[in-house]
Amino acid sequence: MEFEEIYKTYWDRIFRLCMGFVNDYDAAQDLAQETFIIVWQKLETFRNESAIGTWIFRIASNTCLRQIEKEKRFPKSDLPVHLSEEKQASIEPQIQYLYKCIAELPETERIIISLELEDVKQAEIAKIVGLSEANVRVKIHRIKEKLTQKFKENGQQ
């Protein structure tokens, strides 16, 4: 598969995955771009041991996790107050709230639900996160319950 074809096929899905991690439009764009830079650099080394989508989602997940670790070391709360982020207003409020809720989940749950929302097969999710398929199914069910509860508590439907 040519890089351009990979990019066109996976850009939107990778962007949404990144958005689920960081809940910030610009940061998600940056992370998705960083993911595709890595894909472009490493494409020759892809060994077809898994589906190319699985490989790309693993790269994206790892890229997002590295960014989260960096942010833990340098919290945004340390920035001057006048530099606070402006939220993207064009995203529907419910979707914005969903991204906010997903961003509050533990890292593994964030990866799992973001991949599930991208219609990645549960077998592939299991490979990406290193869990059994049965464990992934249970986690997806529990995560959906958590998110549903948060929506109910917030009055979202």
PyMOL commands that place a pseudoatom at each C-alpha (Angstrom):
pseudoatom trace, name=CA, resn=MET, resi=1, chain=A, elem=C, hetatm=0, pos=[0.000, 0.000, 0.000]
pseudoatom trace, name=CA, resn=GLU, resi=2, chain=A, elem=C, hetatm=0, pos=[1.341, 3.427, -0.949]
pseudoatom trace, name=CA, resn=PHE, resi=3, chain=A, elem=C, hetatm=0, pos=[1.773, 6.036, 1.786]
pseudoatom trace, name=CA, resn=GLU, resi=4, chain=A, elem=C, hetatm=0, pos=[-0.686, 8.447, 0.152]
pseudoatom trace, name=CA, resn=GLU, resi=5, chain=A, elem=C, hetatm=0, pos=[-3.369, 5.749, 0.100]
pseudoatom trace, name=CA, resn=ILE, resi=6, chain=A, elem=C, hetatm=0, pos=[-2.674, 4.872, 3.745]
pseudoatom trace, name=CA, resn=TYR, resi=7, chain=A, elem=C, hetatm=0, pos=[-2.879, 8.545, 4.700]
pseudoatom trace, name=CA, resn=LYS, resi=8, chain=A, elem=C, hetatm=0, pos=[-6.213, 9.063, 2.913]
pseudoatom trace, name=CA, resn=THR, resi=9, chain=A, elem=C, hetatm=0, pos=[-7.650, 5.837, 4.322]
pseudoatom trace, name=CA, resn=TYR, resi=10, chain=A, elem=C, hetatm=0, pos=[-6.627, 6.337, 7.954]
pseudoatom trace, name=CA, resn=TRP, resi=11, chain=A, elem=C, hetatm=0, pos=[-6.293, 10.101, 8.585]
pseudoatom trace, name=CA, resn=ASP, resi=12, chain=A, elem=C, hetatm=0, pos=[-9.826, 10.710, 9.911]
pseudoatom trace, name=CA, resn=ARG, resi=13, chain=A, elem=C, hetatm=0, pos=[-9.799, 7.611, 12.105]
pseudoatom trace, name=CA, resn=ILE, resi=14, chain=A, elem=C, hetatm=0, pos=[-6.382, 8.404, 13.560]
pseudoatom trace, name=CA, resn=PHE, resi=15, chain=A, elem=C, hetatm=0, pos=[-7.383, 12.019, 14.179]
pseudoatom trace, name=CA, resn=ARG, resi=16, chain=A, elem=C, hetatm=0, pos=[-10.496, 10.909, 16.088]
pseudoatom trace, name=CA, resn=LEU, resi=17, chain=A, elem=C, hetatm=0, pos=[-8.427, 8.423, 18.084]
pseudoatom trace, name=CA, resn=CYS, resi=18, chain=A, elem=C, hetatm=0, pos=[-6.023, 11.224, 19.045]
pseudoatom trace, name=CA, resn=MET, resi=19, chain=A, elem=C, hetatm=0, pos=[-8.957, 13.490, 19.868]
pseudoatom trace, name=CA, resn=GLY, resi=20, chain=A, elem=C, hetatm=0, pos=[-10.195, 10.847, 22.288]
pseudoatom trace, name=CA, resn=PHE, resi=21, chain=A, elem=C, hetatm=0, pos=[-6.849, 10.959, 24.059]
pseudoatom trace, name=CA, resn=VAL, resi=22, chain=A, elem=C, hetatm=0, pos=[-6.293, 14.700, 24.340]
pseudoatom trace, name=CA, resn=ASN, resi=23, chain=A, elem=C, hetatm=0, pos=[-9.721, 16.335, 23.862]
pseudoatom trace, name=CA, resn=ASP, resi=24, chain=A, elem=C, hetatm=0, pos=[-8.027, 19.215, 22.067]
pseudoatom trace, name=CA, resn=TYR, resi=25, chain=A, elem=C, hetatm=0, pos=[-8.439, 19.810, 18.327]
pseudoatom trace, name=CA, resn=ASP, resi=26, chain=A, elem=C, hetatm=0, pos=[-5.002, 21.311, 17.670]
pseudoatom trace, name=CA, resn=ALA, resi=27, chain=A, elem=C, hetatm=0, pos=[-3.164, 18.779, 19.836]
pseudoatom trace, name=CA, resn=ALA, resi=28, chain=A, elem=C, hetatm=0, pos=[-5.046, 15.932, 18.118]
pseudoatom trace, name=CA, resn=GLN, resi=29, chain=A, elem=C, hetatm=0, pos=[-4.020, 17.336, 14.715]
pseudoatom trace, name=CA, resn=ASP, resi=30, chain=A, elem=C, hetatm=0, pos=[-0.394, 17.456, 15.856]
pseudoatom trace, name=CA, resn=LEU, resi=31, chain=A, elem=C, hetatm=0, pos=[-0.497, 13.906, 17.230]
pseudoatom trace, name=CA, resn=ALA, resi=32, chain=A, elem=C, hetatm=0, pos=[-2.125, 12.559, 14.071]
pseudoatom trace, name=CA, resn=GLN, resi=33, chain=A, elem=C, hetatm=0, pos=[0.514, 14.296, 11.949]
pseudoatom trace, name=CA, resn=GLU, resi=34, chain=A, elem=C, hetatm=0, pos=[3.273, 12.905, 14.154]
pseudoatom trace, name=CA, resn=THR, resi=35, chain=A, elem=C, hetatm=0, pos=[1.738, 9.435, 13.757]
pseudoatom trace, name=CA, resn=PHE, resi=36, chain=A, elem=C, hetatm=0, pos=[1.836, 9.688, 9.972]
pseudoatom trace, name=CA, resn=ILE, resi=37, chain=A, elem=C, hetatm=0, pos=[5.396, 10.969, 9.999]
pseudoatom trace, name=CA, resn=ILE, resi=38, chain=A, elem=C, hetatm=0, pos=[6.362, 7.815, 11.894]
pseudoatom trace, name=CA, resn=VAL, resi=39, chain=A, elem=C, hetatm=0, pos=[4.298, 5.660, 9.510]
pseudoatom trace, name=CA, resn=TRP, resi=40, chain=A, elem=C, hetatm=0, pos=[6.044, 7.263, 6.536]
pseudoatom trace, name=CA, resn=GLN, resi=41, chain=A, elem=C, hetatm=0, pos=[9.481, 6.784, 8.107]
pseudoatom trace, name=CA, resn=LYS, resi=42, chain=A, elem=C, hetatm=0, pos=[8.835, 3.161, 9.140]
pseudoatom trace, name=CA, resn=LEU, resi=43, chain=A, elem=C, hetatm=0, pos=[6.665, 1.941, 6.258]
pseudoatom trace, name=CA, resn=GLU, resi=44, chain=A, elem=C, hetatm=0, pos=[9.564, 0.010, 4.726]
pseudoatom trace, name=CA, resn=THR, resi=45, chain=A, elem=C, hetatm=0, pos=[9.999, -1.916, 7.979]
pseudoatom trace, name=CA, resn=PHE, resi=46, chain=A, elem=C, hetatm=0, pos=[6.331, -2.986, 8.209]
pseudoatom trace, name=CA, resn=ARG, resi=47, chain=A, elem=C, hetatm=0, pos=[6.455, -6.801, 8.191]
pseudoatom trace, name=CA, resn=ASN, resi=48, chain=A, elem=C, hetatm=0, pos=[2.771, -7.617, 7.510]
pseudoatom trace, name=CA, resn=GLU, resi=49, chain=A, elem=C, hetatm=0, pos=[2.583, -9.571, 10.778]
pseudoatom trace, name=CA, resn=SER, resi=50, chain=A, elem=C, hetatm=0, pos=[-0.670, -7.754, 11.484]
pseudoatom trace, name=CA, resn=ALA, resi=51, chain=A, elem=C, hetatm=0, pos=[-3.077, -5.656, 9.451]
pseudoatom trace, name=CA, resn=ILE, resi=52, chain=A, elem=C, hetatm=0, pos=[-1.609, -2.303, 8.453]
pseudoatom trace, name=CA, resn=GLY, resi=53, chain=A, elem=C, hetatm=0, pos=[-4.467, -0.577, 10.302]
pseudoatom trace, name=CA, resn=THR, resi=54, chain=A, elem=C, hetatm=0, pos=[-3.555, -2.389, 13.510]
pseudoatom trace, name=CA, resn=TRP, resi=55, chain=A, elem=C, hetatm=0, pos=[0.044, -1.266, 13.080]
pseudoatom trace, name=CA, resn=ILE, resi=56, chain=A, elem=C, hetatm=0, pos=[-0.975, 2.361, 12.460]
pseudoatom trace, name=CA, resn=PHE, resi=57, chain=A, elem=C, hetatm=0, pos=[-3.372, 2.414, 15.429]
pseudoatom trace, name=CA, resn=ARG, resi=58, chain=A, elem=C, hetatm=0, pos=[-0.598, 1.039, 17.660]
pseudoatom trace, name=CA, resn=ILE, resi=59, chain=A, elem=C, hetatm=0, pos=[1.734, 3.820, 16.474]
pseudoatom trace, name=CA, resn=ALA, resi=60, chain=A, elem=C, hetatm=0, pos=[-0.980, 6.421, 17.124]
pseudoatom trace, name=CA, resn=SER, resi=61, chain=A, elem=C, hetatm=0, pos=[-1.736, 5.005, 20.576]
pseudoatom trace, name=CA, resn=ASN, resi=62, chain=A, elem=C, hetatm=0, pos=[1.937, 4.994, 21.521]
pseudoatom trace, name=CA, resn=THR, resi=63, chain=A, elem=C, hetatm=0, pos=[2.358, 8.543, 20.196]
pseudoatom trace, name=CA, resn=CYS, resi=64, chain=A, elem=C, hetatm=0, pos=[-0.602, 9.718, 22.286]
pseudoatom trace, name=CA, resn=LEU, resi=65, chain=A, elem=C, hetatm=0, pos=[0.636, 7.918, 25.397]
pseudoatom trace, name=CA, resn=ARG, resi=66, chain=A, elem=C, hetatm=0, pos=[4.082, 9.526, 25.029]
pseudoatom trace, name=CA, resn=GLN, resi=67, chain=A, elem=C, hetatm=0, pos=[2.418, 12.934, 24.776]
pseudoatom trace, name=CA, resn=ILE, resi=68, chain=A, elem=C, hetatm=0, pos=[0.345, 12.263, 27.897]
pseudoatom trace, name=CA, resn=GLU, resi=69, chain=A, elem=C, hetatm=0, pos=[3.524, 11.291, 29.775]
pseudoatom trace, name=CA, resn=LYS, resi=70, chain=A, elem=C, hetatm=0, pos=[5.176, 14.548, 28.657]
pseudoatom trace, name=CA, resn=GLU, resi=71, chain=A, elem=C, hetatm=0, pos=[2.167, 16.526, 29.880]
pseudoatom trace, name=CA, resn=LYS, resi=72, chain=A, elem=C, hetatm=0, pos=[2.340, 14.786, 33.257]
pseudoatom trace, name=CA, resn=ARG, resi=73, chain=A, elem=C, hetatm=0, pos=[5.927, 15.997, 33.595]
pseudoatom trace, name=CA, resn=PHE, resi=74, chain=A, elem=C, hetatm=0, pos=[5.017, 19.535, 32.470]
pseudoatom trace, name=CA, resn=PRO, resi=75, chain=A, elem=C, hetatm=0, pos=[1.421, 20.221, 33.570]
pseudoatom trace, name=CA, resn=LYS, resi=76, chain=A, elem=C, hetatm=0, pos=[-0.482, 22.935, 31.730]
pseudoatom trace, name=CA, resn=SER, resi=77, chain=A, elem=C, hetatm=0, pos=[-1.541, 24.318, 35.104]
pseudoatom trace, name=CA, resn=ASP, resi=78, chain=A, elem=C, hetatm=0, pos=[2.039, 25.610, 35.400]
pseudoatom trace, name=CA, resn=LEU, resi=79, chain=A, elem=C, hetatm=0, pos=[1.473, 27.890, 32.394]
pseudoatom trace, name=CA, resn=PRO, resi=80, chain=A, elem=C, hetatm=0, pos=[0.538, 31.529, 32.954]
pseudoatom trace, name=CA, resn=VAL, resi=81, chain=A, elem=C, hetatm=0, pos=[-3.230, 31.986, 33.211]
pseudoatom trace, name=CA, resn=HIS, resi=82, chain=A, elem=C, hetatm=0, pos=[-3.504, 34.217, 30.114]
pseudoatom trace, name=CA, resn=LEU, resi=83, chain=A, elem=C, hetatm=0, pos=[-2.244, 31.333, 27.927]
pseudoatom trace, name=CA, resn=SER, resi=84, chain=A, elem=C, hetatm=0, pos=[-5.240, 29.096, 28.587]
pseudoatom trace, name=CA, resn=GLU, resi=85, chain=A, elem=C, hetatm=0, pos=[-6.524, 27.090, 25.631]
pseudoatom trace, name=CA, resn=GLU, resi=86, chain=A, elem=C, hetatm=0, pos=[-9.518, 28.157, 23.603]
pseudoatom trace, name=CA, resn=LYS, resi=87, chain=A, elem=C, hetatm=0, pos=[-11.853, 25.250, 22.950]
pseudoatom trace, name=CA, resn=GLN, resi=88, chain=A, elem=C, hetatm=0, pos=[-13.060, 24.369, 19.471]
pseudoatom trace, name=CA, resn=ALA, resi=89, chain=A, elem=C, hetatm=0, pos=[-16.636, 25.658, 19.346]
pseudoatom trace, name=CA, resn=SER, resi=90, chain=A, elem=C, hetatm=0, pos=[-17.571, 24.086, 16.016]
pseudoatom trace, name=CA, resn=ILE, resi=91, chain=A, elem=C, hetatm=0, pos=[-17.809, 20.554, 17.430]
pseudoatom trace, name=CA, resn=GLU, resi=92, chain=A, elem=C, hetatm=0, pos=[-21.303, 19.620, 18.597]
pseudoatom trace, name=CA, resn=PRO, resi=93, chain=A, elem=C, hetatm=0, pos=[-21.643, 19.980, 22.385]
pseudoatom trace, name=CA, resn=GLN, resi=94, chain=A, elem=C, hetatm=0, pos=[-22.515, 16.296, 22.888]
pseudoatom trace, name=CA, resn=ILE, resi=95, chain=A, elem=C, hetatm=0, pos=[-19.508, 15.132, 20.875]
pseudoatom trace, name=CA, resn=GLN, resi=96, chain=A, elem=C, hetatm=0, pos=[-17.323, 17.641, 22.714]
pseudoatom trace, name=CA, resn=TYR, resi=97, chain=A, elem=C, hetatm=0, pos=[-18.634, 16.245, 26.015]
pseudoatom trace, name=CA, resn=LEU, resi=98, chain=A, elem=C, hetatm=0, pos=[-17.978, 12.686, 24.817]
pseudoatom trace, name=CA, resn=TYR, resi=99, chain=A, elem=C, hetatm=0, pos=[-14.351, 13.577, 24.020]
pseudoatom trace, name=CA, resn=LYS, resi=100, chain=A, elem=C, hetatm=0, pos=[-14.064, 15.200, 27.455]
pseudoatom trace, name=CA, resn=CYS, resi=101, chain=A, elem=C, hetatm=0, pos=[-15.387, 12.048, 29.154]
pseudoatom trace, name=CA, resn=ILE, resi=102, chain=A, elem=C, hetatm=0, pos=[-13.114, 9.789, 27.111]
pseudoatom trace, name=CA, resn=ALA, resi=103, chain=A, elem=C, hetatm=0, pos=[-10.110, 11.988, 27.948]
pseudoatom trace, name=CA, resn=GLU, resi=104, chain=A, elem=C, hetatm=0, pos=[-10.857, 11.457, 31.665]
pseudoatom trace, name=CA, resn=LEU, resi=105, chain=A, elem=C, hetatm=0, pos=[-10.695, 7.649, 31.372]
pseudoatom trace, name=CA, resn=PRO, resi=106, chain=A, elem=C, hetatm=0, pos=[-7.561, 5.688, 32.327]
pseudoatom trace, name=CA, resn=GLU, resi=107, chain=A, elem=C, hetatm=0, pos=[-5.128, 5.309, 29.403]
pseudoatom trace, name=CA, resn=THR, resi=108, chain=A, elem=C, hetatm=0, pos=[-5.963, 1.711, 28.441]
pseudoatom trace, name=CA, resn=GLU, resi=109, chain=A, elem=C, hetatm=0, pos=[-9.698, 2.411, 28.524]
pseudoatom trace, name=CA, resn=ARG, resi=110, chain=A, elem=C, hetatm=0, pos=[-9.145, 5.505, 26.377]
pseudoatom trace, name=CA, resn=ILE, resi=111, chain=A, elem=C, hetatm=0, pos=[-7.329, 3.444, 23.754]
pseudoatom trace, name=CA, resn=ILE, resi=112, chain=A, elem=C, hetatm=0, pos=[-9.947, 0.689, 23.787]
pseudoatom trace, name=CA, resn=ILE, resi=113, chain=A, elem=C, hetatm=0, pos=[-13.031, 2.911, 23.482]
pseudoatom trace, name=CA, resn=SER, resi=114, chain=A, elem=C, hetatm=0, pos=[-11.405, 5.187, 20.898]
pseudoatom trace, name=CA, resn=LEU, resi=115, chain=A, elem=C, hetatm=0, pos=[-10.569, 2.175, 18.728]
pseudoatom trace, name=CA, resn=GLU, resi=116, chain=A, elem=C, hetatm=0, pos=[-14.063, 0.730, 19.277]
pseudoatom trace, name=CA, resn=LEU, resi=117, chain=A, elem=C, hetatm=0, pos=[-15.586, 4.038, 18.118]
pseudoatom trace, name=CA, resn=GLU, resi=118, chain=A, elem=C, hetatm=0, pos=[-13.476, 3.737, 14.967]
pseudoatom trace, name=CA, resn=ASP, resi=119, chain=A, elem=C, hetatm=0, pos=[-15.008, 0.291, 14.272]
pseudoatom trace, name=CA, resn=VAL, resi=120, chain=A, elem=C, hetatm=0, pos=[-11.691, -1.458, 14.752]
pseudoatom trace, name=CA, resn=LYS, resi=121, chain=A, elem=C, hetatm=0, pos=[-12.367, -5.170, 15.218]
pseudoatom trace, name=CA, resn=GLN, resi=122, chain=A, elem=C, hetatm=0, pos=[-12.116, -6.341, 18.807]
pseudoatom trace, name=CA, resn=ALA, resi=123, chain=A, elem=C, hetatm=0, pos=[-9.472, -8.904, 17.810]
pseudoatom trace, name=CA, resn=GLU, resi=124, chain=A, elem=C, hetatm=0, pos=[-7.319, -6.041, 16.489]
pseudoatom trace, name=CA, resn=ILE, resi=125, chain=A, elem=C, hetatm=0, pos=[-7.968, -3.950, 19.618]
pseudoatom trace, name=CA, resn=ALA, resi=126, chain=A, elem=C, hetatm=0, pos=[-6.805, -6.922, 21.686]
pseudoatom trace, name=CA, resn=LYS, resi=127, chain=A, elem=C, hetatm=0, pos=[-3.541, -7.065, 19.687]
pseudoatom trace, name=CA, resn=ILE, resi=128, chain=A, elem=C, hetatm=0, pos=[-3.002, -3.309, 19.968]
pseudoatom trace, name=CA, resn=VAL, resi=129, chain=A, elem=C, hetatm=0, pos=[-3.468, -3.157, 23.743]
pseudoatom trace, name=CA, resn=GLY, resi=130, chain=A, elem=C, hetatm=0, pos=[-2.072, -6.617, 24.537]
pseudoatom trace, name=CA, resn=LEU, resi=131, chain=A, elem=C, hetatm=0, pos=[-5.206, -8.078, 26.155]
pseudoatom trace, name=CA, resn=SER, resi=132, chain=A, elem=C, hetatm=0, pos=[-7.368, -11.085, 25.344]
pseudoatom trace, name=CA, resn=GLU, resi=133, chain=A, elem=C, hetatm=0, pos=[-10.422, -10.578, 23.131]
pseudoatom trace, name=CA, resn=ALA, resi=134, chain=A, elem=C, hetatm=0, pos=[-12.697, -11.609, 26.001]
pseudoatom trace, name=CA, resn=ASN, resi=135, chain=A, elem=C, hetatm=0, pos=[-11.081, -9.029, 28.282]
pseudoatom trace, name=CA, resn=VAL, resi=136, chain=A, elem=C, hetatm=0, pos=[-11.478, -6.353, 25.595]
pseudoatom trace, name=CA, resn=ARG, resi=137, chain=A, elem=C, hetatm=0, pos=[-15.199, -7.207, 25.216]
pseudoatom trace, name=CA, resn=VAL, resi=138, chain=A, elem=C, hetatm=0, pos=[-15.746, -6.887, 28.967]
pseudoatom trace, name=CA, resn=LYS, resi=139, chain=A, elem=C, hetatm=0, pos=[-13.806, -3.628, 29.126]
pseudoatom trace, name=CA, resn=ILE, resi=140, chain=A, elem=C, hetatm=0, pos=[-15.775, -2.142, 26.207]
pseudoatom trace, name=CA, resn=HIS, resi=141, chain=A, elem=C, hetatm=0, pos=[-19.037, -3.005, 27.946]
pseudoatom trace, name=CA, resn=ARG, resi=142, chain=A, elem=C, hetatm=0, pos=[-17.867, -1.430, 31.230]
pseudoatom trace, name=CA, resn=ILE, resi=143, chain=A, elem=C, hetatm=0, pos=[-16.495, 1.674, 29.511]
pseudoatom trace, name=CA, resn=LYS, resi=144, chain=A, elem=C, hetatm=0, pos=[-19.797, 2.193, 27.674]
pseudoatom trace, name=CA, resn=GLU, resi=145, chain=A, elem=C, hetatm=0, pos=[-21.615, 1.884, 30.997]
pseudoatom trace, name=CA, resn=LYS, resi=146, chain=A, elem=C, hetatm=0, pos=[-19.289, 4.502, 32.553]
pseudoatom trace, name=CA, resn=LEU, resi=147, chain=A, elem=C, hetatm=0, pos=[-19.780, 6.908, 29.652]
pseudoatom trace, name=CA, resn=THR, resi=148, chain=A, elem=C, hetatm=0, pos=[-23.562, 6.393, 29.644]
pseudoatom trace, name=CA, resn=GLN, resi=149, chain=A, elem=C, hetatm=0, pos=[-23.648, 7.128, 33.376]
pseudoatom trace, name=CA, resn=LYS, resi=150, chain=A, elem=C, hetatm=0, pos=[-21.623, 10.325, 32.893]
pseudoatom trace, name=CA, resn=PHE, resi=151, chain=A, elem=C, hetatm=0, pos=[-24.022, 11.480, 30.163]
pseudoatom trace, name=CA, resn=LYS, resi=152, chain=A, elem=C, hetatm=0, pos=[-27.012, 10.785, 32.408]
pseudoatom trace, name=CA, resn=GLU, resi=153, chain=A, elem=C, hetatm=0, pos=[-25.416, 12.657, 35.341]
pseudoatom trace, name=CA, resn=ASN, resi=154, chain=A, elem=C, hetatm=0, pos=[-24.704, 15.629, 33.082]
pseudoatom trace, name=CA, resn=GLY, resi=155, chain=A, elem=C, hetatm=0, pos=[-28.183, 15.652, 31.562]
pseudoatom trace, name=CA, resn=GLN, resi=156, chain=A, elem=C, hetatm=0, pos=[-26.855, 14.769, 28.091]
pseudoatom trace, name=CA, resn=GLN, resi=157, chain=A, elem=C, hetatm=0, pos=[-28.804, 12.295, 25.969]
for i in range(1, 157): cmd.bond("trace and resi %d" % i, "trace and resi %d" % (i + 1))
show_as sticks, trace
zoom trace
